[in-house]
Amino acid sequence: MVNLRMACHVSAVALLAALSLTGQDAAKVARGKYLVEEVGKCQECHTPRLDSGEFDKTKWMKGAVLNVAPIKPVQGWHKTSPDITPEGRLWERWTAEGIKKYMTTGLNPKGRPADAPMPTYKLTAEDADAVVEYLKTLK
């Protein structure tokens, strides 16, 4: 029985090691997380808040109703933000390459800028790739 338990443990460790990111991949994901959360502050619009005002971490980047509005009407202003995790429709419509294109050119896959209040980004290809790699880790 001990050998079976040990074999299961070794198999689980081997599986986790196989699934883990390489050092370079982990660094890319960490760079993407920094760009998304600390530079872009994407969670401010894409994560709903609890009644306490804190982010609902169970719905991280899952889209939210925006708590800001322009003083005067702005054409195309969105009252909600989309889910930007891989489970969201944005990934189906834009794909990872389309998201990278938006992040580097400010234009969506159809060649148009995103509607307000989404800012226009013009990241380097390397930074856009890091952002997408981080977003891929979100559930």
KOLTIMAR-509939 format. One line per field, with one value per residue: residue in one letter; x, y, z of N, C-alpha, C in turn. Coordinates in steps of 0.02 Angstrom, whole numbers, plus 50000, padded with zeros to 5 digits. Example, Ala and Ser with C-alpha at 12.3 -4.5 7.8 and 13.67 -1.06 7.14 Angstrom:
# KOLTIMAR-509939
r <- (a:s)
n.X <- (50660:50642)
n.Y <- (49716:49888)
n.Z <- (50390:50354)
ca.X <- (50615:50684)
ca.Y <- (49775:49947)
ca.Z <- (50390:50357)
c.X <- (50660:50645)
c.Y <- (49835:50002)
c.Z <- (50390:50394)
***
This chain:
# KOLTIMAR-509939
r <- (m:v:n:l:r:m:a:c:h:v:s:a:v:a:l:l:a:a:l:s:l:t:g:q:d:a:a:k:v:a:r:g:k:y:l:v:e:e:v:g:k:c:q:e:c:h:t:p:r:l:d:s:g:e:f:d:k:t:k:w:m:k:g:a:v:l:n:v:a:p:i:k:p:v:q:g:w:h:k:t:s:p:d:i:t:p:e:g:r:l:w:e:r:w:t:a:e:g:i:k:k:y:m:t:t:g:l:n:p:k:g:r:p:a:d:a:p:m:p:t:y:k:l:t:a:e:d:a:d:a:v:v:e:y:l:k:t:l:k)
n.X <- (50041:50098:50190:50105:50044:50158:50192:50081:50099:50224:50186:50092:50173:50259:50167:50124:50246:50266:50161:50194:50256:50394:50545:50564:50435:50362:50416:50372:50232:50227:50272:50166:50061:50101:50094:49956:49890:49959:50006:49912:49797:49684:49590:49512:49404:49365:49337:49213:49149:49135:49006:49077:49167:49285:49378:49294:49367:49336:49284:49380:49430:49319:49228:49118:48992:49011:49064:49074:49038:49025:49018:48953:48860:48942:48977:48954:48990:49018:48926:48960:49095:49188:49212:49376:49445:49504:49386:49290:49183:49256:49379:49335:49284:49390:49512:49676:49775:49708:49686:49817:49846:49760:49817:49941:49917:49805:49691:49549:49519:49440:49488:49454:49452:49430:49276:49235:49238:49363:49537:49660:49789:49962:50065:50227:50265:50316:50273:50134:50117:50155:50051:49941:49982:49976:49837:49787:49807:49705:49554)
n.Y <- (49940:50061:50080:50100:50221:50302:50295:50359:50486:50522:50521:50624:50733:50732:50760:50889:50956:50942:51020:51145:51312:51360:51444:51558:51573:51594:51716:51796:51792:51851:51979:52018:52016:52121:52229:52226:52238:52335:52439:52462:52450:52370:52298:52392:52425:52303:52212:52166:52248:52218:52249:52315:52387:52332:52235:52100:51960:51833:51850:51898:52003:51973:52056:52196:52308:52475:52603:52734:52879:52989:53169:53240:53171:53038:52971:52801:52760:52639:52554:52444:52329:52205:52028:51982:51867:51706:51634:51720:51805:51893:51833:51735:51810:51898:51827:51772:51829:51939:52014:52045:52123:52231:52281:52325:52412:52487:52462:52361:52189:52214:52331:52448:52574:52535:52561:52701:52689:52633:52641:52686:52581:52562:52458:52376:52235:52131:52164:52162:52027:51974:52023:51953:51822:51824:51850:51731:51647:51669:51621)
n.Z <- (50000:50036:49932:49823:49861:49862:49727:49669:49722:49665:49530:49528:49561:49450:49348:49385:49371:49233:49187:49232:49208:49105:49156:49075:49019:49135:49175:49072:49091:49217:49184:49100:49193:49276:49183:49151:49278:49355:49273:49164:49241:49222:49294:49357:49276:49221:49322:49435:49584:49760:49885:49983:49913:49876:49755:49675:49690:49648:49527:49441:49315:49239:49180:49201:49268:49232:49342:49311:49214:49072:49083:48984:48846:48761:48608:48577:48704:48825:48950:49016:49042:48950:48983:48999:49012:48953:48943:48904:48782:48705:48672:48586:48480:48445:48456:48515:48436:48382:48497:48530:48417:48440:48558:48512:48406:48431:48366:48333:48277:48164:48119:48182:48312:48488:48575:48681:48859:48836:48832:48706:48661:48626:48630:48636:48531:48606:48737:48718:48690:48813:48893:48839:48867:49007:49025:48975:49082:49170:49248)
ca.X <- (50000:50143:50218:50053:50038:50218:50187:50032:50131:50274:50150:50063:50228:50281:50116:50129:50308:50254:50115:50219:50286:50467:50566:50551:50363:50340:50437:50327:50168:50236:50275:50098:50021:50122:50066:49883:49865:49992:50012:49847:49745:49627:49541:49469:49343:49347:49322:49160:49167:49089:48974:49128:49209:49343:49367:49270:49421:49308:49263:49436:49431:49261:49182:49081:48955:49057:49037:49091:49002:49046:48974:48913:48857:48998:48953:48984:49011:48993:48910:48989:49158:49183:49254:49437:49477:49495:49318:49246:49168:49308:49428:49304:49277:49453:49567:49737:49809:49670:49699:49885:49842:49731:49865:49998:49897:49746:49635:49524:49530:49404:49523:49424:49470:49379:49232:49248:49296:49425:49592:49698:49855:50011:50120:50273:50241:50337:50229:50067:50121:50155:49983:49899:50002:49947:49764:49773:49810:49647:49497)
ca.Y <- (50000:50119:50089:50130:50291:50336:50299:50411:50550:50536:50536:50690:50782:50733:50794:50960:50982:50946:51074:51209:51355:51367:51508:51612:51582:51624:51786:51831:51798:51901:52044:52032:52032:52189:52276:52227:52258:52394:52494:52474:52449:52343:52275:52448:52422:52235:52170:52196:52261:52197:52306:52349:52426:52292:52194:52032:51919:51773:51869:51939:52019:51942:52107:52229:52370:52530:52650:52801:52901:53056:53224:53249:53109:53019:52920:52735:52747:52576:52554:52383:52306:52133:51977:51977:51803:51663:51608:51773:51809:51932:51786:51701:51858:51929:51779:51799:51873:52001:52052:52072:52177:52289:52307:52357:52463:52525:52445:52293:52149:52243:52392:52507:52581:52513:52615:52731:52723:52594:52682:52660:52559:52549:52423:52339:52167:52091:52179:52137:51954:51961:52036:51897:51763:51831:51842:51660:51611:51685:51575)
ca.Z <- (50000:50039:49866:49781:49882:49839:49654:49654:49739:49613:49468:49536:49557:49381:49309:49401:49340:49161:49173:49256:49158:49106:49185:49027:49015:49199:49174:49025:49125:49270:49150:49079:49253:49295:49135:49157:49343:49385:49224:49133:49292:49187:49342:49376:49235:49201:49379:49477:49654:49813:49919:50022:49868:49856:49696:49685:49663:49617:49459:49417:49243:49208:49154:49255:49253:49247:49391:49287:49154:49052:49102:48923:48808:48718:48562:48584:48773:48852:49021:49043:49012:48936:49014:48959:49024:48895:48942:48880:48711:48670:48645:48529:48425:48426:48463:48547:48388:48377:48558:48521:48368:48474:48607:48478:48357:48454:48322:48342:48217:48107:48100:48215:48383:48535:48598:48746:48885:48829:48804:48650:48680:48574:48663:48593:48518:48663:48793:48701:48698:48886:48917:48818:48905:49074:49021:48965:49146:49210:49242)
c.X <- (50043:50172:50168:50045:50097:50215:50137:50062:50181:50240:50120:50116:50253:50231:50119:50191:50299:50210:50142:50253:50362:50483:50551:50476:50336:50358:50391:50258:50172:50238:50204:50054:50038:50090:49990:49860:49896:49998:49944:49790:49679:49571:49493:49402:49319:49333:49267:49185:49113:49056:49024:49172:49270:49326:49341:49321:49398:49286:49317:49437:49373:49211:49140:49040:49002:49024:49058:49051:49026:48995:48926:48912:48917:48973:48991:49005:48978:48981:48936:49055:49154:49228:49317:49477:49466:49425:49269:49237:49221:49359:49400:49302:49344:49511:49628:49773:49774:49680:49768:49884:49813:49782:49924:49978:49840:49684:49614:49534:49492:49435:49495:49449:49413:49338:49253:49210:49362:49480:49624:49768:49898:50073:50168:50244:50258:50291:50158:50065:50120:50086:49938:49917:49976:49872:49746:49774:49748:49591:49433)
c.Y <- (50063:50132:50120:50204:50331:50345:50354:50480:50570:50555:50606:50744:50788:50770:50870:50991:50990:51005:51143:51247:51352:51434:51566:51626:51616:51698:51826:51842:51851:51971:52064:52051:52103:52241:52282:52259:52323:52453:52511:52480:52423:52320:52331:52447:52350:52188:52203:52205:52233:52259:52347:52394:52389:52253:52126:51986:51853:51786:51914:51943:51989:51991:52135:52287:52426:52579:52722:52816:52971:53109:53240:53184:53099:52962:52855:52718:52683:52582:52491:52368:52231:52091:51970:51914:51760:51632:51658:51773:51847:51886:51748:51747:51884:51880:51813:51847:51940:52045:52083:52130:52239:52321:52343:52414:52509:52511:52373:52253:52174:52310:52456:52513:52555:52574:52640:52692:52685:52637:52648:52642:52550:52520:52394:52269:52122:52102:52154:52061:51936:51971:51976:51834:51765:51819:51768:51620:51622:51636:51613)
c.Z <- (50000:49970:49818:49797:49857:49763:49633:49667:49685:49548:49471:49530:49485:49337:49322:49369:49265:49143:49192:49199:49162:49137:49140:49021:49078:49201:49128:49057:49180:49241:49128:49137:49276:49248:49142:49223:49370:49337:49194:49182:49263:49234:49363:49338:49223:49259:49421:49548:49700:49844:49960:49979:49845:49793:49715:49652:49634:49546:49427:49341:49205:49179:49211:49228:49275:49295:49374:49224:49136:49074:49044:48885:48763:48674:48573:48655:48798:48927:49056:49009:49001:48981:48970:48976:48962:48889:48913:48805:48672:48637:48585:48468:48400:48419:48496:48500:48381:48439:48554:48472:48401:48521:48574:48432:48381:48412:48333:48278:48155:48085:48130:48286:48427:48556:48667:48800:48878:48798:48745:48674:48618:48606:48612:48583:48577:48724:48780:48709:48772:48915:48900:48856:48976:49072:49012:49030:49188:49196:49250)
***
